[in-house]
Amino acid sequence: MQNELELFNKLASKLFEAEQTTPVAPPVPAAQLFDELDISLDEQPAADFEEILEKLVLNTPRTATRLFFNQLFGGRNPKATLGDLLAVLLNNSMYTYKVAGPQVGVEKEILRQICNLIGYPETSDGTFAPGGSMSNFMAMVMARDAHNKKIISHGVQQKLVLYTSAESHYSIPKNAALMGVGREHVRFIEVDRFGKMKPSALAEQIATDLADGFHPFFVNATAGTTVLGAFDAIEPLADICQKHNLWLHVDGAYCGSVIFSKTYKHLVSGLERADSFSVNAHKMMGTPLTCSIIVTKHKQFLHHSFSTNAAYLYQTDGDDYNLGKTSLQCGRRNDALKFWTLWKSVGTRGLETIVDQQFELATVARDYIENHPDYTLYSFNDSISVCFNYKGIPAQQLCTALYEQATLMVGYGTFNDDEFVRLVTINAGNNKADILNFFSVLEDFVSENEVMLASEVSSETS
Ligand SMILES: Cc1ncc(COP(=O)(O)O)c(C=O)c1O
């Protein structure tokens, strides 16, 4: 293994150097992928293994650089990366105390601290899921099984319906299909002009469904919608859920980390009333993917929905330390350690600084846009998604051209009838200069490629 570690260090150094000199790796067109890179697997071992590996690493999109704004993650937090490297080296599976030992404590400590930050009672608990979509899935399954405790043995026999905003993540309808509720039984509730779910529209839809003989069981609120980064107002939704005895889940995959900030925690006020809450530390906290946490106020439902006995596996220690009793998977990688190494090294106050930095960078971006007349702003305050158009250039053309010419990685989104560039200030390793650099790179690109961009637009519209 020592040889591989030396190779790892060598490759890491080359990558760090490349990230500095060429923050955007020139994309390998998918059609040419196998011509340009030796990816094929053959009968015989590769003679030039190291060389091939280096080429693969250096041609992979660079998500840790100051020009990567394409997704709801970015940057590289060194302490969290160290934790994940150690998790790989240790290679535990988190299902039992017997094989994960103190790593179980690491996971439990994170879950307890998060429950405490929310203000959940001692009856709360949680687990790590393989991503925000699966955290939502677990919440939906718990809600379904809490609504009707016989479902886990008899299957779904009622006309169940669930509610989420029109701006929520696509995992909600996908999960509805996976869990036997059905995509057609997802009610997409209208949002206001800021992209937040309208509580009055929710209440009306529930009344209609009840009158039509449906069984409402679940409401999903979003803390940071995927495109606009909007926060649904939790209190009025909690009132409605309380009235109708519905499970309220808050999907904080994107921006649930505001719980760490005294300044921004108000964006999820009322969170303690939600039955469950999920947050992706691999988004705002900047840990390596994936690091997705789901907590619920009702530990008993976590057990009810996910606990299954397996004599071959659970042979020592109690359920409290055999975390496989409350997880989605059986074998499960240690996603907690990377968040723990980060948290332990900077403290909760350090996590707060990470959150606050992202909102400050978003303010820098919005201020820039509002002070430059060639820009139109489409997003709102209290969000780390900054959505805009520049000189009326269609966002799709602009983002694609920036990517194809290895200039900048940024994506586009839509809200109502508008399509726009979505700049996400989620990399807390960035500073104000990096955000201003984003705009100057974009503007230089447009001025150098104005003719090309204009011709692409006219050929699309003709
Ligand atoms: C609001 C929201 N929920 C859920 C998810 C899904 O998270 P994951 O990609 O970890 O499955 C996302 C991803 O962007 C999201 O924005």
PDBQT file of the ligand as one rigid body, heavy atoms in Angstrom, charges set to zero:
ROOT
HETATM    1  C1  LIG A 501     -33.580  20.596  -2.246  1.00  0.00    +0.000 C 
HETATM    2  C2  LIG A 501     -32.859  19.341  -2.600  1.00  0.00    +0.000 A 
HETATM    3  N1  LIG A 501     -33.263  18.180  -2.092  1.00  0.00    +0.000 NA
HETATM    4  C3  LIG A 501     -32.650  17.022  -2.384  1.00  0.00    +0.000 A 
HETATM    5  C4  LIG A 501     -31.561  17.008  -3.214  1.00  0.00    +0.000 A 
HETATM    6  C5  LIG A 501     -30.933  15.698  -3.550  1.00  0.00    +0.000 C 
HETATM    7  O1  LIG A 501     -29.728  15.534  -2.907  1.00  0.00    +0.000 OA
HETATM    8  P1  LIG A 501     -28.697  14.424  -3.433  1.00  0.00    +0.000 P 
HETATM    9  O2  LIG A 501     -28.133  14.980  -4.701  1.00  0.00    +0.000 OA
HETATM   10  O3  LIG A 501     -27.696  14.300  -2.346  1.00  0.00    +0.000 OA
HETATM   11  O4  LIG A 501     -29.481  13.177  -3.677  1.00  0.00    +0.000 OA
HETATM   12  C6  LIG A 501     -31.098  18.195  -3.773  1.00  0.00    +0.000 A 
HETATM   13  C7  LIG A 501     -29.942  18.185  -4.667  1.00  0.00    +0.000 C 
HETATM   14  O5  LIG A 501     -29.533  19.139  -5.225  1.00  0.00    +0.000 OA
HETATM   15  C8  LIG A 501     -31.755  19.392  -3.459  1.00  0.00    +0.000 A 
HETATM   16  O6  LIG A 501     -31.379  20.562  -3.980  1.00  0.00    +0.000 OA
ENDROOT
TORSDOF 0
